[in-house]
Amino acid sequence: MAAQHHLYDAVVIGAGIQGCFTAYHLAKHKKKVLLLEQFFLPHSRGSSHGQSRIIRRAYPEDFYTNMMDECYKMWAQLEHETGTQLHRQTGFLLLGMKENPELKTIKATLARHGVEHQWLQPEELKQHFPNMRPASGETGLLDESGGILYADKALRALQNAIQQLGGIVRDGEKVLEIKPGQPVTVTTPSGSYQGKSLIITAGPWTNRLLRPLGAELPLQTLRINVCYWREKVPGSYGAAFPCFLSLERSLGPHHVYGLPSREYPGMMKVCYHHGNKADPEERDCPECPSDIPDVQILRDFVSKHLPDLESEPAIVERCMYTNTPDEHFVLDRHPKYDNIIIGAGFSGHGFKLSPVVGKILYELSMKLTPSYDLTPFRISRFPSLGRASL
């Protein structure tokens, strides 16, 4: 094994969307950065692959809606810099009963932040979206700024931008060992690399890297079914149809969400925002327990509410979520080693926020004052993980 003695300002482990944006911010600020990825790029083993993700300002929490303002600007800036379209505005429709407390909270958040939105009464909802069949009495809250991010294009654009800015991207290099210190030493089968700081954005593999460093986060890795449903008439849920999220819980304890057809012509992406516990190495394991209950919930939802779709999924793919107990991110320093930074637990809603997440992780790694209040994202919020026990 040939040792590499080049000293980087930062080494980033994990080339999903969070790691890519972190490396991008480092490279933009003229830092020497190495981005390491265990799989050969592009790959579909983690949480950032596929063609589409939802972008929205509609959140119950002010801190996410606040962060999204800068995220939209950064997504537009990346589009401009790379000459690649990464976003399409479709609107984002929340469905729920008028008295639904979460719907009321989100409406109040949008109003406070001056985000353009419409409250659609049941009749207006039917007029706006005739090929959607809401539950009786159901209303709609439309975040007009919502839309689709082109996920795989964004990853490629970022990886190219990092390299054009002087950063190094090395794929097919699984991390074998991390030696804390000044500097941190990271060993892969190809060699050892040293960084003044280390940023871990390894998704479902985060705790495998943290355990030897004396830390473990309360992360749950879930295998998610990504389902595509064929339109009975091609184009029924195309360009004029919004992304949506149903707050109705009669079918199951988690949300159902959907995106208008893109990945596969004539198909709509409709998924359940939860899955089965799974080891990330067994994501595609054919012998693993069946996820049929999740798909059955979706069949019921499609049959009831999206009548112009076939009620059996045409394609089922797999993705991984890495969830924290409160579904808020971890953006913090290692409790013992202050030059090791952790970005984890993006809980199936982190893609849209990755431009600001990357900026925050860059700031933490360079010991700059963070641009945002990181109280909601600190490790210390988990009482059972007091810093002494880590």
N, C-alpha and C positions, 0 to 999 in steps of 0.2 A: 504494500500500500504506500503510495507516494504521498508524503505529507505536503500540504500546501501552506506556505508561510505568509501568504498575503493577509494583511489585517484589514478587515472591513469595518466601516462605521457601524453597520448593522447586518446581522444575518436573520432572514425571515424564513421560518419553516412552514411550508404549506402554501401552494399556489392556487388556492381557491380565490374567490372574489375578494375576501378580506385581506389575505396575504398579498394579492396583486396590487390592491389599492395602497396598502402600507408601503410596499416596495416602490410604487410609483411616486408617492409623496416624498420618500427618502431620495430617490433619484432626481426628482424635480428640484430638491433643495441641495443638489450637488454632493450628496453623501455617497460614499462607496457602499453599495448594497449588493448582497448575494441572496437570491430567492431560491430555496431548495424545495423540490417536489419529489415525493417518493415514487410516483407513477410517471409513465411517459405521457407527455401532453400531446393532444388533449385526451382526457380520460373521463369516465362516467362513474367513478367509484365513490365520489364524495357528495357534496351538497350544492355545487355551483354549476353543474352541467345542464344540458337542455337548452332549448331555444328561447324560453320566455319566463319572465317573472312579473309579478304585479308591482307597480309603483303607485304610491298614494300618500296623501297627507293625512288621511282620515285615521286617527288613532285616539283612544281614550286618554292617553298620557300626553300632557303638554310637551314633555321633553323630547319625545319622538317627532311630534309635529314641528317643533322648533328646529330640530336637526334636519328635517326633510327640506326646509327652505334652502339651506346650503347644498344639500345633496342634489336637488334639481339643477342648481347652477353648475355644480361640478360635472354632472352627467352631460349637460349641454356643452361645457368646456371640453370634455373628452371627445364628444362628437366633433366639435370644431377642430380640435388638434389632430384627430386621426382621419377626418373626412369620412367617417362611418356613421350611418344612422343607427342609434342605439335605443331609440325610444319612440313609441307611438301613443299619442293621447287618445284614449277611448272613453274616459270617465270611469269612475269606480263607484259601483252601486252597492250600498249596504241595505239588506232586507231585514225587516223586523217589525213587530207590532209597535204601535205608536208609543205605548207605555214602557217599552223595553228600556231598562235603565242604561244599558251599554250604548244603545242608539242615541239616547238623550245626551249622554256624556260626550260622545263623539261629535254630535252636532254643536254642543257648547264649545268644545275645543276648536272646531273649525271656525266658529264665529269669533272666538277670542283672537285667533291668528289671522283673521281677515281672509280666509280661504273661500273662494267662490263655491257655493253649494246650493242644492235645491232639495226641499223636502217635498216628496211626491206622495200625495194621498192615494188610496187604493185605486180610484178611477184614473187618476193621472198616470199612475204606474202602468196600468193596462194600456193606456193610449200611447205612452212613450215606448213601451217595449211589448208589443202585441204577441210576440212569440215566447213570452215568459208568463207563467201562470202562478201568480203569487198566492200564498195561503189567504184564506178569507180574513179581511181586515188588515192585511199586511201593508206596511208603508215602505217607502224607499228614501234613502238619504244618498244623494248623488254628489260625490266629490268630483267636481268637473276637471280638476288637474290630474286625476288618476289615469293610469294607462299601463302599457306593457313595456318592459325592458327586454332587449334582445340579449339574453344571458351569454350564450356562447360567443357571439360577436364581441361583447364587452370584455370577456376574458382574453380573447385573441388580441383585441386592440390594446389592452393594458400590457400584456406580455410583450408585444412589439414596442410599445412606448417606453417601457422600462429599459429595454435593450438599447433603443435609440438614444435614451438619456444617459447611457453609460452603465446601467445596472447589469448584473449577471444573473441569468436564469439557468438553473441546472435541474433538469428533470431526470427521472429514473434513479434518484439518489435517496434511498431511505436512511433516515437518521438512526445510527446505531448507538450513539452515546453523546451525552451533553456533559461537559465538565465546566461547572460554574467557576467564575473567577474574573479577574481583570487582565486579559480579556476572557470571554467565554470561548471554549473550544467545542466544535461540533464535528463529530466523526461520521462519515458515510462509507460505503464500500469503496468509494473512489478516492478518499483522502480525508484530511482534517482541515477545518476552516476556523479562523479566529475572528471574532467580532467584539467590538467595544460594547455592543449590546446585542441581545437576542430577542426576537419577537416570535412567539409561538401562535400560529393561526392554523392549527392542524385538524380542526373540525372534530369528527368522531374519534380521532386518534390522540386527542389532547392529553387525556389522563395517562396514556402509555408513555408519553414524554415527561409528564410531571411527576409520576410516582417515584422514579429514581432520584428526583430532585426534592423529595420529601413533601410533596404537595399532592392533593387529590381534590378535585372539584365535584360538586353534586350534579354531574352531567348524566343525562339519560340519552342513549343513542337509540333512535327509532328507525325502522325500515318503513318507508312510505310508498304506497301505491300511487303512481302518477297515471291517471286514466284518461283516455281519449275516446270520445263518443261521436259516432258518425251522424252527420246531419241527414235527415230524411230528404231534404231538398238542399243541395249544396249552396252555401252562401246565407243560409237562414240565420246563422249566428256569426256573421262575418264582420266587415269593417264598421257597421253602424251599431254593433252590440257592445256594451261595456264589459269590463271586468266586474265581477260581483263577489260578494261574501254574504252568506246567509247567517243571521244571528239566531235563527229558529233552532231550537234544541230538541224538538219532538222526535227527530230521527236518531239523534245520538248526542253525546255530551260535548262534541267539538264542532267547529265551523265547517261548512262546505263552501268551497270557493270555485270560481271558474274564470277562464280567459277565452275570448273569442278565437276562432280558428286561426292557426298560423302554422304550427309545427307540421301538421299533416293536413293536406288540402281536404276540405270537407269534413273536418273533425274539430270538436271543441274539447278543451282541456277542463275537466271538472274533477276535483280532488277533495279528499277528506283531510282536514288539518291535524292529523294524528296518525299513528301507526302502531306496529308491534315492536317491542324491545328486541334489539338485534345487535350482535357483534358486527362492527363495520367490515370485518373480514368475511362475514357470511351474508353479505347483502344479497347476493344472487344465488344463495344456496338452495338447490331444488328440494333438499330434504327438510328444510326449515318449516316451522309451523305455518299453516295457511293463514292468509290475511283476509279470508273471505268475508268476515263480518263487516270490515270497512267497505268493501266493494258492494255488499248488499245495501248498506246505508246509502251509497251513491246511486245504486239502481233505483231505490225507492224515491230519492230526491229527484232524479232525472225524470222518472215516470210522472211524478206529481207536478213538477214545476217547469220542465223544459220539454214540452210535448213534441217539438220538432226534431228531437234527437232520438236515435235508436236507444232502447233501454238496456242494452248490453254493451259493455265497453269493447271497442274494436281493438284497442292496444292498451296494454298495461306495462308500464316501465317502473323502475325502482329508483328511489332517492333516499338519502339519509338526513334525518334531523338530529341535531345535538341540542337537547333541551335543558335549561335550568329549571328549578322548581317554580320560579315566578315568571319564566319565559322572557326575562330581561337578560341582556348580554353580560358577559364578564369582560371588562376593560380595565386592567389593573396590573400592578407590579407583582412579581412573586414575593410572598411575605418575607422571605429570607434574603433573596438576591435581587437588589434593586435595579440591576441592569438586565434582568430577564422580565419581559413584558408578555402578558397573556391576553389574547383576544379569543373568546370562546362562547359557546352556548347561544348561538344565534337563532335557535328555536323556530326555524322555518319562516322567519320574517326579516332576516338580516340583509338580504341581497340589496334591496333598494337603498339601505342606509350605509352601504360599504364605502362610499366616498368619504363620509365624515368619520366612520370607524377607522379607516386607514389613516386619516389625518390625526386622529386622537392617538393611535398607536405610534405613529411617527413622533408626535410631541412627547409622549411618555418615554420613548426610547432615547430621545435627545435631551431629556430632563428639562423640557420647556413647560411653561404653565399651560395646562390643557385649555382648549377653546370652550369647553363645555363643562358643566357641573357633572362630575363622574360619580356622585353619591349613589344613583340607582344601579351602577355597574360594578361596585366594589365587591371584592371577595368577602369582606367583613360583614356583609349583610346576611350571610348564612350563619345563624347563631351556632350551629353544631360544628362549624369550622372556624372557631376562634383561632387567632393567629398562633397561639401557643400550640394548638393541636396540629397545625401544619408544619 
